[in-house]
Amino acid sequence: MAWLEKISRELGLVFALRYNDRNVGWIRRGVTDDAISEGLIAVWERDLERLERDSPRR
């Protein structure tokens, strides 16, 4: 996500994150909104932690 924030900040771009044809979050002028940083990313991180915890070690 950091590289999108950097591009957004440096070039003044806005990025929209879409899911099922709906906007679910934004990156504006290098700032990620809470819907992405606290909502979506937090869910992904929890899922990754659970997978790492519950997956058999090789």
C-alpha distance matrix in Angstrom:
0.0 3.8 5.5 5.4 6.4 8.8 10.2 10.7 12.4 14.4 15.6 15.8 14.1 13.2 10.9 12.2 11.1 14.5 16.3 20.1 20.4 19.2 16.5 14.8 12.3 11.3 9.3 12.4 13.3 10.1 10.3 8.5 11.7 13.1 13.4 9.8 9.3 12.9 13.9 11.8 9.6 12.9 14.8 12.8 13.1 16.8 17.4 16.2 18.4 21.2 21.1 21.2 24.0 26.0 25.7 28.7 28.4 29.4
3.8 0.0 3.8 5.5 5.0 6.2 8.7 9.8 10.5 12.2 14.1 14.7 13.9 13.8 12.5 14.6 14.2 17.8 19.9 23.7 23.7 22.4 19.4 17.8 14.9 13.2 10.3 12.5 12.3 8.6 9.7 9.3 12.9 14.6 15.7 12.4 11.2 14.8 16.5 15.0 12.5 15.3 17.7 15.8 15.5 19.2 20.2 18.7 20.4 23.6 23.6 23.2 25.9 28.2 28.0 30.8 30.1 31.0
5.5 3.8 0.0 3.8 5.4 5.0 6.2 8.5 9.8 10.5 12.0 13.4 12.3 13.0 11.7 14.4 14.4 17.8 20.2 23.8 23.5 22.7 19.8 18.9 16.1 14.0 11.0 12.9 12.4 9.3 11.5 11.4 15.1 17.3 18.0 14.6 14.2 17.9 19.2 17.2 15.1 18.2 20.2 18.1 18.2 21.9 22.5 20.8 22.9 26.0 25.5 25.2 28.2 30.3 29.6 32.3 31.5 32.0
5.4 5.5 3.8 0.0 3.8 5.4 5.2 6.0 8.5 9.9 10.5 11.1 9.3 9.4 7.9 10.7 11.1 14.6 17.4 20.9 20.3 19.3 16.3 15.8 12.9 10.6 7.7 9.7 10.0 7.5 9.5 9.1 12.6 15.3 15.6 12.5 12.8 16.6 17.5 15.6 14.2 17.6 19.4 17.6 18.4 21.9 22.4 21.3 23.7 26.4 26.1 26.3 29.2 31.1 30.6 33.6 33.2 33.9
6.4 5.0 5.4 3.8 0.0 3.8 5.6 5.1 6.0 8.5 10.0 9.9 9.1 9.3 8.9 11.7 12.6 16.3 19.2 22.8 22.1 20.5 17.1 16.2 12.9 10.1 6.5 7.8 7.4 4.1 6.2 7.0 10.7 13.5 14.7 12.0 11.7 15.4 16.9 15.8 14.3 17.3 19.7 18.4 18.7 22.2 23.2 22.3 24.2 27.1 27.3 27.3 29.9 32.1 32.0 35.0 34.6 35.6
8.8 6.2 5.0 5.4 3.8 0.0 3.8 5.4 5.2 6.0 8.4 9.6 9.7 11.2 11.5 14.7 15.9 19.5 22.4 26.0 25.1 23.9 20.5 19.9 16.6 13.6 9.9 10.3 8.5 5.8 9.0 10.6 14.3 17.1 18.5 15.8 15.2 18.9 20.6 19.4 17.6 20.5 23.0 21.4 21.4 25.0 26.1 24.7 26.5 29.6 29.6 29.3 32.0 34.3 34.0 36.8 36.0 36.7
10.2 8.7 6.2 5.2 5.6 3.8 0.0 3.8 5.5 5.2 5.8 7.7 7.2 9.3 9.7 13.3 14.9 18.3 21.5 24.8 23.5 22.6 19.5 19.5 16.4 13.3 9.9 10.0 8.5 7.2 10.7 12.0 15.4 18.6 19.4 16.7 17.0 20.7 21.9 20.4 19.1 22.4 24.4 22.7 23.3 26.9 27.5 26.3 28.5 31.4 31.1 31.1 34.0 36.0 35.5 38.3 37.6 38.1
10.7 9.8 8.5 6.0 5.1 5.4 3.8 0.0 3.8 5.7 5.5 5.2 4.4 6.1 7.4 11.0 13.2 16.6 20.0 23.3 21.8 20.4 17.0 17.2 13.9 10.4 7.0 6.3 5.1 4.8 8.1 9.7 12.7 16.2 17.0 14.9 15.4 19.1 20.2 19.1 18.3 21.4 23.5 22.4 23.2 26.5 27.3 26.7 28.8 31.5 31.6 31.8 34.6 36.5 36.3 39.4 39.0 39.8
12.4 10.5 9.8 8.5 6.0 5.2 5.5 3.8 0.0 3.8 5.7 5.3 6.9 8.9 10.8 14.2 16.4 19.9 23.3 26.6 25.2 23.5 19.9 19.8 16.2 12.7 9.0 7.4 4.3 4.0 7.6 10.5 13.5 16.9 18.5 16.6 16.4 19.9 21.6 21.0 19.9 22.7 25.2 24.3 24.6 27.9 29.1 28.3 30.1 33.0 33.3 33.3 35.8 38.1 38.0 41.0 40.5 41.3
14.4 12.2 10.5 9.9 8.5 6.0 5.2 5.7 3.8 0.0 3.8 5.8 8.0 11.0 12.9 16.6 18.9 22.3 25.7 28.9 27.3 26.0 22.6 22.8 19.4 15.8 12.3 10.8 7.7 7.7 11.4 14.1 17.2 20.6 22.0 19.9 19.8 23.4 25.0 24.1 22.8 25.8 28.2 26.9 27.2 30.7 31.7 30.6 32.4 35.5 35.5 35.3 38.0 40.3 39.9 42.7 41.9 42.5
15.6 14.1 12.0 10.5 10.0 8.4 5.8 5.5 5.7 3.8 0.0 3.8 5.5 9.1 11.4 15.1 17.8 20.9 24.4 27.4 25.4 24.4 21.2 21.9 18.8 15.2 12.1 10.4 8.0 9.1 12.7 14.9 17.7 21.3 22.2 20.3 20.9 24.5 25.6 24.5 23.7 26.9 28.9 27.7 28.4 31.9 32.6 31.7 33.9 36.7 36.5 36.7 39.5 41.5 41.1 44.0 43.4 43.9
15.8 14.7 13.4 11.1 9.9 9.6 7.7 5.2 5.3 5.8 3.8 0.0 3.8 6.9 10.0 13.4 16.5 19.5 23.2 26.1 23.9 22.5 19.1 19.9 16.7 12.9 10.1 7.5 5.3 7.8 10.7 13.1 15.3 19.0 20.0 18.7 19.4 22.7 23.8 23.1 22.8 25.8 27.8 27.1 28.0 31.2 32.1 31.6 33.7 36.4 36.5 36.9 39.6 41.5 41.4 44.5 44.2 45.0
14.1 13.9 12.3 9.3 9.1 9.7 7.2 4.4 6.9 8.0 5.5 3.8 0.0 3.8 6.6 10.0 13.2 16.0 19.7 22.5 20.3 19.1 15.9 17.0 14.1 10.5 8.1 6.5 6.3 8.1 10.6 12.0 14.0 17.7 18.1 16.5 17.9 21.2 21.8 20.7 20.7 23.9 25.6 24.7 26.0 29.2 29.8 29.4 31.8 34.2 34.2 34.9 37.6 39.3 39.1 42.2 42.1 42.9
13.2 13.8 13.0 9.4 9.3 11.2 9.3 6.1 8.9 11.0 9.1 6.9 3.8 0.0 3.8 6.7 10.0 12.8 16.5 19.3 17.2 15.6 12.3 13.3 10.5 7.0 5.6 4.7 6.7 8.3 9.4 9.9 11.2 14.9 14.8 13.6 15.4 18.6 18.8 17.8 18.3 21.4 22.9 22.3 23.9 26.8 27.4 27.5 29.9 32.1 32.2 33.2 35.7 37.2 37.3 40.6 40.8 41.8
10.9 12.5 11.7 7.9 8.9 11.5 9.7 7.4 10.8 12.9 11.4 10.0 6.6 3.8 0.0 3.8 6.6 9.6 13.2 16.2 14.4 13.2 10.0 10.9 8.4 5.6 5.1 6.7 9.2 9.5 10.1 9.2 10.7 13.9 13.1 11.3 13.6 16.8 16.5 15.0 15.6 19.0 20.0 19.2 21.1 24.0 24.2 24.3 27.0 29.0 28.9 30.1 32.7 34.0 33.9 37.3 37.6 38.5
12.2 14.6 14.4 10.7 11.7 14.7 13.3 11.0 14.2 16.6 15.1 13.4 10.0 6.7 3.8 0.0 3.8 6.2 9.9 12.7 11.0 9.4 6.2 7.4 5.8 4.6 6.5 8.7 12.0 12.2 11.8 9.9 10.2 12.8 11.1 9.9 13.0 15.5 14.5 13.0 14.4 17.6 18.1 17.7 20.1 22.6 22.6 23.3 26.0 27.6 27.6 29.2 31.7 32.7 32.8 36.3 37.0 38.1
11.1 14.2 14.4 11.1 12.6 15.9 14.9 13.2 16.4 18.9 17.8 16.5 13.2 10.0 6.6 3.8 0.0 3.8 6.9 10.3 9.7 8.3 5.7 5.7 5.2 6.1 8.3 11.4 14.6 14.0 13.2 10.4 10.5 12.2 9.8 8.1 11.5 13.8 12.2 10.0 11.7 15.0 14.9 14.4 17.1 19.4 19.1 19.9 22.8 24.1 24.1 25.9 28.3 29.1 29.3 32.8 33.6 34.8
14.5 17.8 17.8 14.6 16.3 19.5 18.3 16.6 19.9 22.3 20.9 19.5 16.0 12.8 9.6 6.2 3.8 0.0 3.8 6.7 5.9 5.2 4.4 5.6 7.3 9.1 11.8 14.6 18.0 17.7 16.8 13.9 13.5 14.7 11.6 10.6 14.3 15.9 13.5 11.3 13.6 16.6 15.8 15.4 18.6 20.5 19.7 20.9 24.0 24.8 24.6 26.8 29.2 29.5 29.6 33.1 34.4 35.5
16.3 19.9 20.2 17.4 19.2 22.4 21.5 20.0 23.3 25.7 24.4 23.2 19.7 16.5 13.2 9.9 6.9 3.8 0.0 3.8 5.4 5.3 6.5 6.6 9.5 12.1 14.9 18.0 21.4 20.8 19.5 16.3 15.5 15.9 12.4 11.6 15.2 16.1 13.2 10.7 13.5 16.0 14.4 14.2 17.7 19.0 17.8 19.4 22.5 22.8 22.6 25.2 27.3 27.3 27.5 31.0 32.6 33.8
20.1 23.7 23.8 20.9 22.8 26.0 24.8 23.3 26.6 28.9 27.4 26.1 22.5 19.3 16.2 12.7 10.3 6.7 3.8 0.0 3.8 5.5 8.4 9.3 12.7 15.3 18.3 21.1 24.6 24.2 23.1 19.9 18.9 19.1 15.5 15.2 18.8 19.4 16.1 13.9 16.9 19.1 17.0 17.0 20.7 21.6 20.0 21.9 25.1 24.8 24.5 27.4 29.4 28.9 29.1 32.6 34.4 35.6
20.4 23.7 23.5 20.3 22.1 25.1 23.5 21.8 25.2 27.3 25.4 23.9 20.3 17.2 14.4 11.0 9.7 5.9 5.4 3.8 0.0 3.8 6.9 9.3 12.2 14.2 17.2 19.5 23.0 23.1 22.2 19.5 18.5 19.4 16.0 15.8 19.6 20.6 17.7 15.7 18.6 21.2 19.6 19.5 23.1 24.3 23.0 24.8 27.9 28.0 27.7 30.4 32.6 32.3 32.4 35.9 37.5 38.6
19.2 22.4 22.7 19.3 20.5 23.9 22.6 20.4 23.5 26.0 24.4 22.5 19.1 15.6 13.2 9.4 8.3 5.2 5.3 5.5 3.8 0.0 3.8 6.1 9.2 11.6 15.1 17.2 20.9 21.1 19.8 17.0 15.5 16.2 12.8 13.3 17.1 17.8 15.0 13.7 16.8 19.1 17.9 18.4 21.8 22.9 22.2 24.1 26.9 27.2 27.4 30.0 32.0 32.0 32.5 36.1 37.7 39.1
16.5 19.4 19.8 16.3 17.1 20.5 19.5 17.0 19.9 22.6 21.2 19.1 15.9 12.3 10.0 6.2 5.7 4.4 6.5 8.4 6.9 3.8 0.0 3.8 5.8 7.9 11.4 13.5 17.2 17.5 16.0 13.4 12.0 13.2 10.1 10.5 14.3 15.5 13.2 12.1 14.9 17.4 17.0 17.5 20.5 22.0 21.8 23.4 26.0 26.8 27.2 29.4 31.4 31.9 32.5 36.1 37.4 38.8
14.8 17.8 18.9 15.8 16.2 19.9 19.5 17.2 19.8 22.8 21.9 19.9 17.0 13.3 10.9 7.4 5.7 5.6 6.6 9.3 9.3 6.1 3.8 0.0 3.8 7.3 10.8 13.4 17.1 16.7 14.7 11.5 9.8 10.2 6.7 7.3 11.1 11.9 9.4 8.6 11.6 13.8 13.5 14.3 17.2 18.5 18.6 20.4 22.8 23.6 24.3 26.5 28.3 28.9 29.7 33.4 34.7 36.4
12.3 14.9 16.1 12.9 12.9 16.6 16.4 13.9 16.2 19.4 18.8 16.7 14.1 10.5 8.4 5.8 5.2 7.3 9.5 12.7 12.2 9.2 5.8 3.8 0.0 3.8 7.2 9.9 13.5 13.1 10.9 7.9 6.3 7.7 5.3 5.3 8.8 10.5 9.2 8.7 10.8 13.3 13.9 14.6 16.8 18.7 19.3 20.6 22.8 24.2 25.0 26.7 28.6 29.7 30.5 34.1 35.0 36.7
11.3 13.2 14.0 10.6 10.1 13.6 13.3 10.4 12.7 15.8 15.2 12.9 10.5 7.0 5.6 4.6 6.1 9.1 12.1 15.3 14.2 11.6 7.9 7.3 3.8 0.0 3.8 6.2 9.8 9.8 8.2 6.1 5.7 8.7 7.9 7.2 9.7 12.3 12.0 11.5 12.7 15.4 16.7 16.9 18.7 21.1 21.8 22.6 24.8 26.6 27.2 28.6 30.7 32.1 32.6 36.2 36.8 38.2
9.3 10.3 11.0 7.7 6.5 9.9 9.9 7.0 9.0 12.3 12.1 10.1 8.1 5.6 5.1 6.5 8.3 11.8 14.9 18.3 17.2 15.1 11.4 10.8 7.2 3.8 0.0 3.8 6.7 6.1 5.3 4.4 6.3 9.8 10.1 8.6 9.9 13.1 13.8 13.1 13.2 16.2 18.0 17.7 18.9 21.8 22.7 22.9 25.0 27.2 27.8 28.6 30.9 32.6 33.0 36.4 36.6 37.9
12.4 12.5 12.9 9.7 7.8 10.3 10.0 6.3 7.4 10.8 10.4 7.5 6.5 4.7 6.7 8.7 11.4 14.6 18.0 21.1 19.5 17.2 13.5 13.4 9.9 6.2 3.8 0.0 3.8 5.4 5.3 6.6 7.9 11.7 12.7 11.8 12.8 15.8 16.8 16.6 16.8 19.4 21.4 21.4 22.4 25.2 26.4 26.5 28.4 30.8 31.5 32.2 34.4 36.3 36.7 40.0 40.2 41.5
13.3 12.3 12.4 10.0 7.4 8.5 8.5 5.1 4.3 7.7 8.0 5.3 6.3 6.7 9.2 12.0 14.6 18.0 21.4 24.6 23.0 20.9 17.2 17.1 13.5 9.8 6.7 3.8 0.0 3.8 5.6 8.6 10.6 14.3 15.8 14.7 15.0 18.1 19.6 19.4 19.0 21.6 24.0 23.7 24.3 27.3 28.7 28.4 30.1 32.8 33.4 33.8 36.1 38.2 38.5 41.7 41.5 42.6
10.1 8.6 9.3 7.5 4.1 5.8 7.2 4.8 4.0 7.7 9.1 7.8 8.1 8.3 9.5 12.2 14.0 17.7 20.8 24.2 23.1 21.1 17.5 16.7 13.1 9.8 6.1 5.4 3.8 0.0 3.8 6.6 9.7 13.0 14.7 12.9 12.6 16.0 17.8 17.4 16.4 19.0 21.6 21.0 21.2 24.4 25.9 25.3 26.9 29.8 30.3 30.5 32.8 35.1 35.3 38.4 38.0 39.2
10.3 9.7 11.5 9.5 6.2 9.0 10.7 8.1 7.6 11.4 12.7 10.7 10.6 9.4 10.1 11.8 13.2 16.8 19.5 23.1 22.2 19.8 16.0 14.7 10.9 8.2 5.3 5.3 5.6 3.8 0.0 3.8 6.3 9.4 11.6 10.4 9.8 12.8 14.8 15.1 14.3 16.5 19.2 19.2 19.4 22.3 24.0 23.9 25.2 27.9 28.9 29.2 31.2 33.5 34.1 37.3 37.2 38.7
8.5 9.3 11.4 9.1 7.0 10.6 12.0 9.7 10.5 14.1 14.9 13.1 12.0 9.9 9.2 9.9 10.4 13.9 16.3 19.9 19.5 17.0 13.4 11.5 7.9 6.1 4.4 6.6 8.6 6.6 3.8 0.0 3.8 6.6 8.3 6.6 6.4 9.6 11.2 11.3 10.8 13.1 15.6 15.7 16.2 19.0 20.5 20.7 22.2 24.7 25.7 26.3 28.3 30.3 31.0 34.4 34.5 36.1
11.7 12.9 15.1 12.6 10.7 14.3 15.4 12.7 13.5 17.2 17.7 15.3 14.0 11.2 10.7 10.2 10.5 13.5 15.5 18.9 18.5 15.5 12.0 9.8 6.3 5.7 6.3 7.9 10.6 9.7 6.3 3.8 0.0 3.8 5.5 5.8 6.3 8.3 9.5 10.5 11.1 12.8 15.0 15.9 16.8 18.9 20.6 21.4 22.8 24.9 26.2 27.2 28.8 30.6 31.7 35.2 35.7 37.6
13.1 14.6 17.3 15.3 13.5 17.1 18.6 16.2 16.9 20.6 21.3 19.0 17.7 14.9 13.9 12.8 12.2 14.7 15.9 19.1 19.4 16.2 13.2 10.2 7.7 8.7 9.8 11.7 14.3 13.0 9.4 6.6 3.8 0.0 3.8 5.3 5.0 5.2 6.7 8.9 9.6 10.2 12.6 14.3 14.9 16.4 18.5 19.7 20.7 22.5 24.3 25.4 26.6 28.4 29.8 33.4 34.1 36.3
13.4 15.7 18.0 15.6 14.7 18.5 19.4 17.0 18.5 22.0 22.2 20.0 18.1 14.8 13.1 11.1 9.8 11.6 12.4 15.5 16.0 12.8 10.1 6.7 5.3 7.9 10.1 12.7 15.8 14.7 11.6 8.3 5.5 3.8 0.0 3.8 5.9 5.8 4.9 6.5 8.7 9.7 10.9 12.7 14.2 15.5 17.0 18.6 20.1 21.4 23.0 24.6 25.9 27.2 28.6 32.3 33.3 35.4
9.8 12.4 14.6 12.5 12.0 15.8 16.7 14.9 16.6 19.9 20.3 18.7 16.5 13.6 11.3 9.9 8.1 10.6 11.6 15.2 15.8 13.3 10.5 7.3 5.3 7.2 8.6 11.8 14.7 12.9 10.4 6.6 5.8 5.3 3.8 0.0 3.8 5.8 5.3 4.9 5.9 8.3 9.7 10.4 11.9 14.0 15.2 16.2 18.0 19.8 20.9 22.2 24.0 25.5 26.4 30.0 30.8 32.6
9.3 11.2 14.2 12.8 11.7 15.2 17.0 15.4 16.4 19.8 20.9 19.4 17.9 15.4 13.6 13.0 11.5 14.3 15.2 18.8 19.6 17.1 14.3 11.1 8.8 9.7 9.9 12.8 15.0 12.6 9.8 6.4 6.3 5.0 5.9 3.8 0.0 3.8 5.9 6.4 5.4 6.8 9.6 10.3 10.6 12.8 14.8 15.4 16.5 18.8 20.2 21.0 22.5 24.5 25.6 29.1 29.6 31.6
12.9 14.8 17.9 16.6 15.4 18.9 20.7 19.1 19.9 23.4 24.5 22.7 21.2 18.6 16.8 15.5 13.8 15.9 16.1 19.4 20.6 17.8 15.5 11.9 10.5 12.3 13.1 15.8 18.1 16.0 12.8 9.6 8.3 5.2 5.8 5.8 3.8 0.0 3.8 6.3 6.1 5.3 8.1 10.2 10.2 11.4 13.8 15.1 15.7 17.5 19.5 20.6 21.5 23.4 25.0 28.6 29.4 31.8
13.9 16.5 19.2 17.5 16.9 20.6 21.9 20.2 21.6 25.0 25.6 23.8 21.8 18.8 16.5 14.5 12.2 13.5 13.2 16.1 17.7 15.0 13.2 9.4 9.2 12.0 13.8 16.8 19.6 17.8 14.8 11.2 9.5 6.7 4.9 5.3 5.9 3.8 0.0 3.8 5.8 5.5 6.3 8.9 10.2 10.8 12.5 14.5 15.6 16.7 18.6 20.3 21.3 22.6 24.2 27.9 29.1 31.4
11.8 15.0 17.2 15.6 15.8 19.4 20.4 19.1 21.0 24.1 24.5 23.1 20.7 17.8 15.0 13.0 10.0 11.3 10.7 13.9 15.7 13.7 12.1 8.6 8.7 11.5 13.1 16.6 19.4 17.4 15.1 11.3 10.5 8.9 6.5 4.9 6.4 6.3 3.8 0.0 3.8 5.5 5.3 6.4 8.7 10.1 10.8 12.5 14.4 15.6 16.7 18.5 20.1 21.2 22.3 26.0 27.1 29.2
9.6 12.5 15.1 14.2 14.3 17.6 19.1 18.3 19.9 22.8 23.7 22.8 20.7 18.3 15.6 14.4 11.7 13.6 13.5 16.9 18.6 16.8 14.9 11.6 10.8 12.7 13.2 16.8 19.0 16.4 14.3 10.8 11.1 9.6 8.7 5.9 5.4 6.1 5.8 3.8 0.0 3.8 5.4 5.0 6.1 8.6 9.8 10.4 12.1 14.1 15.1 16.3 18.1 19.7 20.6 24.2 24.9 26.9
12.9 15.3 18.2 17.6 17.3 20.5 22.4 21.4 22.7 25.8 26.9 25.8 23.9 21.4 19.0 17.6 15.0 16.6 16.0 19.1 21.2 19.1 17.4 13.8 13.3 15.4 16.2 19.4 21.6 19.0 16.5 13.1 12.8 10.2 9.7 8.3 6.8 5.3 5.5 5.5 3.8 0.0 3.8 5.5 5.1 6.2 8.6 9.9 10.5 12.3 14.2 15.3 16.4 18.1 19.7 23.3 24.1 26.6
14.8 17.7 20.2 19.4 19.7 23.0 24.4 23.5 25.2 28.2 28.9 27.8 25.6 22.9 20.0 18.1 14.9 15.8 14.4 17.0 19.6 17.9 17.0 13.5 13.9 16.7 18.0 21.4 24.0 21.6 19.2 15.6 15.0 12.6 10.9 9.7 9.6 8.1 6.3 5.3 5.4 3.8 0.0 3.8 5.5 5.2 6.2 8.6 9.9 10.6 12.3 14.3 15.3 16.3 17.9 21.6 23.0 25.4
12.8 15.8 18.1 17.6 18.4 21.4 22.7 22.4 24.3 26.9 27.7 27.1 24.7 22.3 19.2 17.7 14.4 15.4 14.2 17.0 19.5 18.4 17.5 14.3 14.6 16.9 17.7 21.4 23.7 21.0 19.2 15.7 15.9 14.3 12.7 10.4 10.3 10.2 8.9 6.4 5.0 5.5 3.8 0.0 3.8 5.5 5.1 6.1 8.6 9.9 10.5 12.2 14.1 15.2 16.0 19.7 20.7 22.8
13.1 15.5 18.2 18.4 18.7 21.4 23.3 23.2 24.6 27.2 28.4 28.0 26.0 23.9 21.1 20.1 17.1 18.6 17.7 20.7 23.1 21.8 20.5 17.2 16.8 18.7 18.9 22.4 24.3 21.2 19.4 16.2 16.8 14.9 14.2 11.9 10.6 10.2 10.2 8.7 6.1 5.1 5.5 3.8 0.0 3.8 5.4 5.1 6.1 8.6 9.8 10.5 12.1 14.1 15.1 18.6 19.2 21.6
16.8 19.2 21.9 21.9 22.2 25.0 26.9 26.5 27.9 30.7 31.9 31.2 29.2 26.8 24.0 22.6 19.4 20.5 19.0 21.6 24.3 22.9 22.0 18.5 18.7 21.1 21.8 25.2 27.3 24.4 22.3 19.0 18.9 16.4 15.5 14.0 12.8 11.4 10.8 10.1 8.6 6.2 5.2 5.5 3.8 0.0 3.8 5.5 5.1 6.1 8.6 9.9 10.4 12.0 13.9 17.5 18.7 21.5
17.4 20.2 22.5 22.4 23.2 26.1 27.5 27.3 29.1 31.7 32.6 32.1 29.8 27.4 24.2 22.6 19.1 19.7 17.8 20.0 23.0 22.2 21.8 18.6 19.3 21.8 22.7 26.4 28.7 25.9 24.0 20.5 20.6 18.5 17.0 15.2 14.8 13.8 12.5 10.8 9.8 8.6 6.2 5.1 5.4 3.8 0.0 3.8 5.5 5.1 6.1 8.6 9.8 10.4 11.7 15.5 17.0 19.5
16.2 18.7 20.8 21.3 22.3 24.7 26.3 26.7 28.3 30.6 31.7 31.6 29.4 27.5 24.3 23.3 19.9 20.9 19.4 21.9 24.8 24.1 23.4 20.4 20.6 22.6 22.9 26.5 28.4 25.3 23.9 20.7 21.4 19.7 18.6 16.2 15.4 15.1 14.5 12.5 10.4 9.9 8.6 6.1 5.1 5.5 3.8 0.0 3.8 5.4 5.1 6.1 8.5 9.8 10.3 13.8 14.7 16.9
18.4 20.4 22.9 23.7 24.2 26.5 28.5 28.8 30.1 32.4 33.9 33.7 31.8 29.9 27.0 26.0 22.8 24.0 22.5 25.1 27.9 26.9 26.0 22.8 22.8 24.8 25.0 28.4 30.1 26.9 25.2 22.2 22.8 20.7 20.1 18.0 16.5 15.7 15.6 14.4 12.1 10.5 9.9 8.6 6.1 5.1 5.5 3.8 0.0 3.8 5.5 5.2 6.0 8.5 9.9 13.2 13.9 16.7
21.2 23.6 26.0 26.4 27.1 29.6 31.4 31.5 33.0 35.5 36.7 36.4 34.2 32.1 29.0 27.6 24.1 24.8 22.8 24.8 28.0 27.2 26.8 23.6 24.2 26.6 27.2 30.8 32.8 29.8 27.9 24.7 24.9 22.5 21.4 19.8 18.8 17.5 16.7 15.6 14.1 12.3 10.6 9.9 8.6 6.1 5.1 5.4 3.8 0.0 3.8 5.5 5.0 5.9 8.2 11.7 13.4 16.5
21.1 23.6 25.5 26.1 27.3 29.6 31.1 31.6 33.3 35.5 36.5 36.5 34.2 32.2 28.9 27.6 24.1 24.6 22.6 24.5 27.7 27.4 27.2 24.3 25.0 27.2 27.8 31.5 33.4 30.3 28.9 25.7 26.2 24.3 23.0 20.9 20.2 19.5 18.6 16.7 15.1 14.2 12.3 10.5 9.8 8.6 6.1 5.1 5.5 3.8 0.0 3.8 5.4 5.2 5.6 9.4 11.1 13.7
21.2 23.2 25.2 26.3 27.3 29.3 31.1 31.8 33.3 35.3 36.7 36.9 34.9 33.2 30.1 29.2 25.9 26.8 25.2 27.4 30.4 30.0 29.4 26.5 26.7 28.6 28.6 32.2 33.8 30.5 29.2 26.3 27.2 25.4 24.6 22.2 21.0 20.6 20.3 18.5 16.3 15.3 14.3 12.2 10.5 9.9 8.6 6.1 5.2 5.5 3.8 0.0 3.8 5.7 5.4 8.3 8.8 11.6
24.0 25.9 28.2 29.2 29.9 32.0 34.0 34.6 35.8 38.0 39.5 39.6 37.6 35.7 32.7 31.7 28.3 29.2 27.3 29.4 32.6 32.0 31.4 28.3 28.6 30.7 30.9 34.4 36.1 32.8 31.2 28.3 28.8 26.6 25.9 24.0 22.5 21.5 21.3 20.1 18.1 16.4 15.3 14.1 12.1 10.4 9.8 8.5 6.0 5.0 5.4 3.8 0.0 3.8 5.8 8.2 9.3 12.8
26.0 28.2 30.3 31.1 32.1 34.3 36.0 36.5 38.1 40.3 41.5 41.5 39.3 37.2 34.0 32.7 29.1 29.5 27.3 28.9 32.3 32.0 31.9 28.9 29.7 32.1 32.6 36.3 38.2 35.1 33.5 30.3 30.6 28.4 27.2 25.5 24.5 23.4 22.6 21.2 19.7 18.1 16.3 15.2 14.1 12.0 10.4 9.8 8.5 5.9 5.2 5.7 3.8 0.0 3.8 6.5 9.0 12.4
25.7 28.0 29.6 30.6 32.0 34.0 35.5 36.3 38.0 39.9 41.1 41.4 39.1 37.3 33.9 32.8 29.3 29.6 27.5 29.1 32.4 32.5 32.5 29.7 30.5 32.6 33.0 36.7 38.5 35.3 34.1 31.0 31.7 29.8 28.6 26.4 25.6 25.0 24.2 22.3 20.6 19.7 17.9 16.0 15.1 13.9 11.7 10.3 9.9 8.2 5.6 5.4 5.8 3.8 0.0 3.8 6.3 9.1
28.7 30.8 32.3 33.6 35.0 36.8 38.3 39.4 41.0 42.7 44.0 44.5 42.2 40.6 37.3 36.3 32.8 33.1 31.0 32.6 35.9 36.1 36.1 33.4 34.1 36.2 36.4 40.0 41.7 38.4 37.3 34.4 35.2 33.4 32.3 30.0 29.1 28.6 27.9 26.0 24.2 23.3 21.6 19.7 18.6 17.5 15.5 13.8 13.2 11.7 9.4 8.3 8.2 6.5 3.8 0.0 3.8 6.5
28.4 30.1 31.5 33.2 34.6 36.0 37.6 39.0 40.5 41.9 43.4 44.2 42.1 40.8 37.6 37.0 33.6 34.4 32.6 34.4 37.5 37.7 37.4 34.7 35.0 36.8 36.6 40.2 41.5 38.0 37.2 34.5 35.7 34.1 33.3 30.8 29.6 29.4 29.1 27.1 24.9 24.1 23.0 20.7 19.2 18.7 17.0 14.7 13.9 13.4 11.1 8.8 9.3 9.0 6.3 3.8 0.0 3.8
29.4 31.0 32.0 33.9 35.6 36.7 38.1 39.8 41.3 42.5 43.9 45.0 42.9 41.8 38.5 38.1 34.8 35.5 33.8 35.6 38.6 39.1 38.8 36.4 36.7 38.2 37.9 41.5 42.6 39.2 38.7 36.1 37.6 36.3 35.4 32.6 31.6 31.8 31.4 29.2 26.9 26.6 25.4 22.8 21.6 21.5 19.5 16.9 16.7 16.5 13.7 11.6 12.8 12.4 9.1 6.5 3.8 0.0
